[in-house]
Amino acid sequence: MQSVNRIYWTDTAKPEISYFDVSNSSVHSCVNQGLGSPLGIAVDSLGGKIYWTDYGTHTVQRADLDGSNIEILVENLPMPRHIAIDSLGGKIYWTDSSANMVQSANMDGTEVKNIVEGIPGAGIAVDIKGNKIYWADCFKLKGNYRVDLDGSNLEIINKNLQLQVGVAINPITNKIYWADSESDKIQCSNFDGTDVEDIVLGGGAPRCIAIDSENEKIYWTGLELDVIYCSNIDGSEIKDVVVNYGEPRGIGLYYA
């Protein structure tokens, strides 16, 4: 079983990308130049890369785990929000809340494709085993969608939410989790939207979320700006992981 070695996050205010080293509880600045407003982040533990969206520079970028070798992969995006990766399939996926799209590209930024058009998006997650993309529309419908990786079989799976920005999946239990800062909750449901549960109540206005499914942990950032939280997968034993270090937004996990 792999364990989380680093917790990466974006900070749109500084702007900066940082990580927390779990082994010695230290915080490190990773990327602190060439950024506008970095938001979504995903970690490729296999390839040793971090990927992020930046709506200030209108780009998708990547770098090595230590922040070196920065590459601009995709440019001229209206409002790229959040990002997910399929390391084995060699694909990246992101949402754009201004273009109202879910898009994809190869991991080097080539072959950009529109997967879904006409729906604004925020948080995004990819279920490789199930051949599905899950994402949050906190702008228009206030619900969560899913679609096949090729854009077919579009479904609305959760409705009547409030301000759910972050989504993550647990492929072991076939659950989708989302963070709703307005209702101050982290909730989950089955992949088809049934059996909605409240997991965390009063978690600092949760905003972005990451799931460590093997070790049964949830990590999240919130509108209480300077804290990264962690709990068990059932919402018990909430702990502060990082405190008083900027304004964490997007969050991603590196396994080693």
Secondary structure, DSSP 8 states (H G I E B T S, - for coil): ---EEEEEEEETTTTEEEEEETTTTEEEEEE-SS-S-EEEEEEETTTTEEEEEETTTTEEEEEETTS-S-EEEE---S-EEEEEEETTTTEEEEEETTTTEEEEEETTS-S-EEEEES-----EEEETTTTEEEEEETTTT-EEEEEETTS-S-EEEE-S-SSEEEEEEETTTTEEEEEETTTTEEEEEETTS-S-EEEEESSSSEEEEEEETTTTEEEEEESSTTEEEEEETTS-S-EEEEESSS-EEEEEEEE-
